[in-house]
Amino acid sequence: MDEKKYDLVIRNAMIYTMNRERLVIDRGTVAVQDDRIALIEPADQSVSYCADQVIDADGMVLFPGFIDTHIHIFQSFLKGLGADHRLIEWLNMSALPYGKIMTPYQHELAAKLACMEALKSGCTGICEFFYTNQDPELAYACIEGMRSTGIRSVFIRTFQDAGEEYGMPSIFIEPADKAMREVESLKKRYKEDDMFSIWTGPDVTWSTTKEGYQTMLEYCLSENVRYSMHLKETEVDNEMCFRTYGKDIVDLLEEIGFLTDKMLAVHCVNLTENDIRRFAEYGVSISHNPAPNLYLGSGIPPIPESMCAGVNVALGTDGAASNNSTDMLETMKLAALIQKGLHRDASVITADQVIQMATCGGAKAIGMEDLTGTLETGKKADMILFDPRHLKSFPNHDAEATVVYASSEENIDTTIVNGKIVYHKGNFTGGLSEDQLIQAISAEVEKMKDC
C-alpha cells in the first residue's frame, strides 16, 4: 500500500484539542492536507509519515489558534494617545481626530502591524471593526493589509447616522441605506470565503438612530449578513436611547428584532440580568475586551454570569489606542484575573474557560464553529505551537494555566492558518518583515505629527 503523503506533519506535541470532550493527547501527531486537519492520533515512533514539512514539537503544546473578535486596526498607529482619560474624552483626543486624517497607505501599514502582532500572540483569526468610512479607499487599504498577512479575517464595515453632539465627526456620519450600499459594494469587490468575510453593524448606540438599526437589520436578514456593535460599554451608551426613545438600548433592540444569533455584542460592561437572559435566549454572542474596559475605566462586565446563563463569550483586544497592544495572551490573562478579583473567588473563571473563549468561543461568535476553534479531523488547520521553555513560563506543570497566567509572545513558536505556516520562530512568511514595517510606520507617524 502506498504511504499517504501530507503537506505538514507535527509530531510529539502535547495536543489540547479543545473539543467538547476536552481531549488532551499527551504526546501526539497532527497531519495537515491542504487546509484541513487530516489526522490526529497518539504518537507512534514506529510510524513514519511522508510530508513536505515535518515539525518535531517535542516539549511543545499544540492548541487551536486564538480568534480576536474585536479590533480597530487604524488605532495601531495611536498607542498611548489619550492615556488616562475616560471613553468619550479619549475618543476626542485620539481615535476620532486621527481617524479623520489617516491615509489609505497608513491604514494598510496599520493593518499589517495589528495582524502581525496578533499572529505573534497566537491569533489565527481577527475581526476588524471599521468605522472611518469617509473614503472607500481606506477600507480597501485596510482589507489589503489584513489579507497580506495570511490571517483569517472578518471585516466589519460599520456606520454612524447620528452623534455629532457627542463628538462624532460629521465626515463619519452617513444614512444607513447608503452604508448598506457600501457594504454591498465591498462584497462585490472582494470574493468572500472562509478566509475573508464582510459584516456590518452600527458603531455605537449614541451615534445610531432607531431608523438606522432597522435599515441595517432589514439588509442583514435579507442577505444573511452577520453584524456587530459596541453595546453598554459605559453609562453614556444608554443616555441617548433613554432621552430619545424612553427605554433601555437592549429593550429597543429586542423590540425591533435586532437580537439574533447573527449579532456579536462588544464590551457589554453594564449588562443586567435581564439582558443576559435575553442574550442567551436569542443566541447573541459577547466579545469581552478586558484591557480597554480597564484602561478607560469603563468597568468589568458580568462574564461568569453570562457564561452560566449559556451566553457564548469570546475575546477581543479592541483597538491598540485603548489597549496599547494587540496581544491576545495578555487579554486572556486579564480576562481571568479581573473576574477573580471582582468576585473574590479564584475559581469563578478557570484557565480552561478562558482558552475556550479564545478558541471555540471565538469561532462560534463569528459563525465558524463548524470550521475552526477546535483541533478535530476535517476542520481547518488553524493552530499554534506553544513552547513553554522560557524563563517566564517554565516549568510547565499545567499547560492551560501556563498559557493564561505565565506566557508572552516569545512562547508562540509557530502560527498556522488554513494549513499554512505564517509565523515560525520569530519570522513571518510571505515576505513580511517586522523591521521594514516598523521603519515604514515610523516615517508615516512623523508625517501625522505635522498635520
N, C-alpha and C positions, 0 to 999 in steps of 0.2 A: 504494500500500500504506500502511495506517495505521501511524504510528510507535508502537512499543511503549512503554508507559508503565511506569516503575519507581517504587518508593517512595523509594529512595535511590540516588544515584549518587556515587561517589567518583572524582574524576578526577586524573590527573597524579601519582599516588603511585608511589614505588618499591614493588613488591609482592614480599614474601617469602612464598611460598605454604606452605612447609614440607611440601610433598608428597614422595612417595618420590623423585622426580627432583630435588628441591630447586630447582624452577623459580623463578627470580627475573626479574621483569619490570621493567626499568629505569625505565620510565615507562608506567603502565597505568591502566586503568579497571575498576572493580568496580561492578556494579549489583545491587541488592537488591530482591527482590519478596517481599512478606510477610515470612517469617522465614528465607528462603533466599537464597543467592548465586545469582543468575540469569545472571550474565555476568562473565567475567574476560577481558580482552584488552588488547593493547598500545594505548596512547593514539593516537587519530587525531583531530587537531584539526579535520578537515573533517566529522567525525561529530557530530551533536547528539543528546542523549539527553533524552527527556521524563521528568521525575521530579518528585515532590513536593518533594524536597530534593536539592540538589547541593552537594557539598563539593569545593572546589578544594584538593587536597592537595599542591600544588607544593612541593617541598622536604621533604616528609614521607615516612615509611616506613609501609607497611601490613603488619601481622603478624596471624596468628591470635591470639585472646585467650589469656592465660595461665590455667591452672587450678591453684588452690591445693587440693591433695589432702588437707590435714590442718590443722585449726584447732580450738581450743576457744574458742568465741565469748565465753562469760561472762568469760574471763580478760582481755578488753579493758578491763575495769574495774580490773585489778590490775597494770598496768605498773609495774615497778620493785620490787614487793614480793618479799621473799625473795632479793634480789640477792646474788650471790657465795656461794651455797650449792649443794651437790650435790643431785641429784634428790629423794631422799626427804626431806631436810631442807627443801628448797624447797617441796615439796608440803605439808608440815605447817605451814609458815609463811605460805603464801599461798593456793594453789588450793583445798586441802581445807577450811580453816576458813571462807573467804569463800564457797566453793561451797555451804556449808550454810545461809547466811543471805540470799543474794541473792533478791530478789523477782521475780515474773514481769515486772513493768514494767522492772526493771533488766536482765533478760535481753533484753527487746525492744530497749532502748536499746543494749545491748552488741552485739546483732546488727546493728543499723543502723551502729554505729561500725565494726565489723570489716568488714562488707560494703562500706561506702562507702570505707574505706581500701583495700580490695582493688581495687575498681573504679578508684580513683585511681592505683593502681600497675599497671594493665593487666590485671587479672584479669576474666574473663568468667564463670568458674565457681569454686565454692568447696564444700568438703566439711567440714561441721561434725561433729566427733566429740564427742557429747553424753553426759556421764556424771553430771550432777546430776539423778538420777531420782526424788528423794524426793517430788516433787509433779508430776503430769502438766501442770499449768498452766505450769510452767517451760518444758517442751518446746513447748507451744502458743505461748507468747510469743516464744520464740526463732525458731520457724518463721515466725510472722507478721512478725517484724522482718526476717528474711532476704528473704522474698518481697516485702516493700515496696520493696526497693532495686532490683529488676529483675535481680538476678544469677542465673545458673543455679546451682541449689542441690542438694546432696545432704545429707540429714540422717541421721546415723548414731546411732541410739538404742542405746547400749551397755548393758552390765550388769556388775555385780560380785556374785559369790556367795560371797566369802571376803575375807580380807585385813585383818581388824581388827588383827592382831599387827603389821602394817606401818604402821598409822595410818589405814587406810581407815575413814571414819566409818560407824557402824552404819546410819545412815539411808540410805546409798547402797547397802547390801547387800540383795539380794533373790534368791530362787530363779530359776534360769534359765528355768523354764517360765512363771513369772509375767512375766518380762521379755519373753518372746516373745509373750505375750498382749497386752502393752502395745504392742509393735511392730505387731502386727496391728490393734490399735485405732487407732493413728496412721494406718495405711494406709487404714482405713475412713473416718477423719475427713477426710483430705486426698486430693484427686484427684492421683494420680501421672501425670506426663507427662515429656517430655524436659526441661522446665524445673525440675521438682522430683521428687525420688525419695527413698525411705526405705530405709536399710540397717540392719544391726545389727552386733554384734560384742562380744567380751569386751573389757574395758577394758585390763587389764594382766595379765601372767602370774601375778603374786603376789596377785591378787585373783580368780582364776578356778580352779575345780576341774575335774578331768577330766570329771566328770559334766556340768558347765556347758558345756564345749566340745561335748560330744556332743549335749546337748539343743539347743543353738543350731544346730549343724551339721545336725541332722535337720530342723529347721524351715526353714533356708535352702535346703537341697537340694530339699525337697518343694515349697516355694513360690517357688523361683527368685529368692531374695533374695541380694544381694551383701553382703559383710561385711569388716570391717577390724579391726585390733588393733595396739596397741603391741607390738613384739617385739624382744627383745635390745637394748634401749636402754642398759641398764647390766648389770653383772655380777649385780646383785640379781635381775634377771628370771629367771635360771636357778636361783637358790638354792632357791626353793620347789619347783620342779619336781624337782630332784635330791633334795631332802630328802624329798619326799612320794612320788615315783614312781621315783626312782633312775635318771633319764635326762634328757637334754637336752630343752628345750622343742620344738625343731624335730623331734626324733625322736618325741616324744609326738604332736605334731600330725600327722605323717605316718602314724603308727600308726592314728589314728582317722579318717583320710581328710580332714583339715582343709585340707591343701594343695591348692588348686584354683585355676582361673583366675577364680573369684569373689572371691578373697582379695586384700586390699590390706594389706601389712605395713608398719608405720610405724617409722621410725628405723633399725633393723637395724644398729646400730653394731658389734655383736660377731658378725656372721655369719662362719661358717667356709667354707672352700672347698666342703665337702660340703653345707652349707646352700645356697650359691649354686647348686650343681649341681641340687639338688632344686627350688629356686625356678624355674629355667629349665625343668626337666622338667615341672613341674605347671602352669606359667603364672602363678605368683604375681607380682604387681607390688609394687614398693617405692615408698613415699613417703619421699623423702630430705628431712630437715628440718635443714639445716646450722646455722642460727642457734641454736636451743635446744640442740643437741648440743654446741656450743661454749660457750654461755652457762652451761650447767650442768656443764661439764667432763666430759661423758659420753664424748666421743671422736669419731672420724671413721670413718664406715662405708666399706666397700670398694666404692665406687660404680663406678670404672672396671673393676674385676674383674667386678662383677655385669653391667655392660653388655657386656663382652667375651664373657661366657658366654651372652648372649642374654636376660637378665632385663630386663623393661620397668621403667624407672625414671622416676618423676615427682617433682615438688617440692611441699613444703608449708612453710608458715611456722610451724606449731604455734600454740599459744595465746600471746597477747601478754604474758602474765606470764613466759614463759620465752624471749621474743624481744624484747619491748618495741615491736613493731610488727607490722603485717600487710602488710608491704611486699614484694611478690614480686620487684621489681627488686633489692632488697638481698639477698634469698635467692639469686637467680641468681648474683650476683657472688661470694657466699660459696661457693656450690656449686662454682664453678670454682677459686677461689683456694686453698681448703684442700687440694684434691687435688694441685694443682701443688706446693704447699709440702711436703706429706707425701711425695710420690713424688720430689721434686726433679727434676721433669720438667715443663716448661711445656706440652708437647704431650699430656700424659696425658688431659686433658679439654679440649675446644675450646668456643668460644662457640656454634658451631652445635649441638653436643651438648647444651649447657645449655638453649638455646632449644627444642630438641626435647623435652627433659624437661618443660619448662614448658607445651608446647603439645600435640603429638601423643602424647607420653608420658603426660601427664595425662589426655587423652581416653581412651586405652586403659585406663588404670588405673581409670577409672570406668565402663568398658564402653560408651563412647560414641564410639569411634574412627570409626564409620561416619557420625556426625552432625557432629562438630566436631573441632577440633585442627589442621586444615589449611584453607587457602583454596582451595576447589575448587567448581566449579559443582554445585549441588544440595545442598551441605552447609549447615548452619545458619550464618547470618551473625553469627558471634561473632568480632569483630576489633577491633584497636586501631590508632589513628594515632599514630605516634611522631614527635615533632618534635625533631630534633637541634639546632635553632638556639637553644641556651642555652649559657652560658659553660662549664659543666661538660662538655658533650658535643660542643662544636664546636671544630675542624672535624670532619666526619664522613667518614672515609676508608673505613670498613668498618662497615656498619650493624649487623651482628650483634655485632661487637666493641664498638661504641658502646653498644648496649643492655645488654650483660652487664657491661662494665667501667667505663662512664663516664656512667651515667644516674641519674635520680632521678624522683620523681613529677611534677616540673614538665615532664618530657618527654612525658608522656601527654596528648596533645591531645584525643583522643576515644576513648571506650569504647563499643562497640556490642554488645549482647547480643540474640540472637534477632531481629536485624533492626532493633532499636530503639536509638536513641542514649540512653544512660543517664548519660553524663558527657561534657561538652563544654566545653573551655576554662575549666576551674575551677569549673563549675557542674554540679550534679546535677539530673536531671529528676524528674518525679513528685512535686513538692512537697517534696523533701528539701532541708533547709538545714543546712549544716555548722555555722554559728554557733548556730542554735537547738538543734541536737543537743548541742553542747558545753555550752551553758548548762543543758540538762536533766540531762546526766550530772554536771555539777559539783554540782548540788543533791543528786543521789542519792548521790554519793560522800561528801558531808558526812554524810548520814544513816547510811551504813555505818560511818563512823568512830565514831559514837556507840553502835554495837552491842557 
